[in-house]
């Protein structure tokens, strides 16, 4: 999976940076860019909160909203799983090591790469 950074223009990068830096806990969430209705988006990501582990014998809370987990998780996904997780989302905005970053929906093939800072 390829994770790329898109350069942004206008007021959007500043607004995103301001929102990310305003967070009390810098790893506790990210911003999603989508054209999907908020209720549909909520349902999509709520379905990812409880996952099965240990070959389906136990349930666990998947804290994908923690950006440290999200960034590591995205880099491990195969194309089919990436498409399922991203769902209707086009971009995620998050702090990576304190730097505002944008992660774009990946191409469905190619090598893994890390999120990079906004330019």
Number of C-alpha atoms within 10 A of each C-alpha: 21 21 20 19 18 14 10 12 9 7 8 10 18 13 11 18 17 12 15 24 16 10 13 8 10 18 19 16 20 22 15 17 14 14 10 13 9 10 8 11 16 11 10 17 15 10 10 14 14 12 12 12 11 8 6 8 7 9 12 11 11 14 15 19 17 16 21 18 13 18 19 13 12 24 17 13 16 14 16 11 14 19 16 12 16 18 15 19 17 15 19 19 23 32 24 18 12 12 14 22 25 29 23 19 21 20 14 14 11 12 10 15 14 15 22 16 18 16 12
